[in-house]
Amino acid sequence: MSENFDDKTRLAYTTYRIEQATNSLADASLLLDNDRLNAAANRMYYACFYATEALLIQNGIKASTHTGVRQMFGLHYVQKGIVDARWGRFLTRAEQMREGADYDFFIQYDKQELQSFYSDAMQFVNLIKTLLKSSI
């Protein structure tokens, strides 16, 4: 997302992306419960992506691709010590899992692994929500 937003638009966009993140986590939970594991991996990644994008937009940081969102998160939050480096690695791993789920014909994720990953995704989104509250 590379547009310059006024404050009202920035807040609306940030709110919308956080709602999408929350809904994507709920979708992931339903998918996990019904053994739709690849789809759950997709929704977990998008929950984290939407939340991260909200944080960047709220703080006027431009990124126009998935890779750009990860890089800007790393540059502005991980490298500056605002968030632990594990969360930068987590976001990278989430994207890799989503790509595997979406594009690798033979990948089958383990349910236990994804349940643990879901817990981390919830923590990640909650971390982003906390950062958003501190930047308002």
VENWOJO-V436082 format. One record per backbone hydrogen bond with DSSP energy under -0.5 kcal/mol. NH is the residue of the N-H (numbers start at 1). CO is the residue of the C=O. Records with the same first field share a line. If there is no record, write none. Layout:
BEGIN
NH=CO / CO
END
This chain:
BEGIN
5=3
10=6
11=7
12=8
13=9
14=10
15=11
16=12
17=13
18=14
19=15
20=16
21=17
22=18
23=19
24=20
25=21
26=22
27=23
28=24
29=25
30=26
31=27
32=28
33=29
34=30
35=32
36=31
37=35
40=36
41=37
42=38
43=39
44=40
45=41
46=42
47=43
48=44
49=45
50=46
51=47
52=48
53=49
54=50
55=51
56=52
57=53
58=54
59=55
60=57
61=56
62=60
63=1
69=65
70=66
71=67
72=68
73=69
74=70
75=71
76=72
77=73
78=73
79=74
81=78
82=77
83=77
87=84
88=84
89=85
90=86
91=87
92=88
93=89
94=90
95=91
96=92
97=93
98=94
99=95
100=96
101=97
102=98
103=99
104=100
105=103
107=104
114=110
115=111
116=112
117=113
118=114
119=115
120=116
121=117
122=118
123=119
124=120
125=121
126=122
127=123
128=124
129=125
130=126
131=127
132=128
133=129
134=130
135=131 / 132
136=133
END
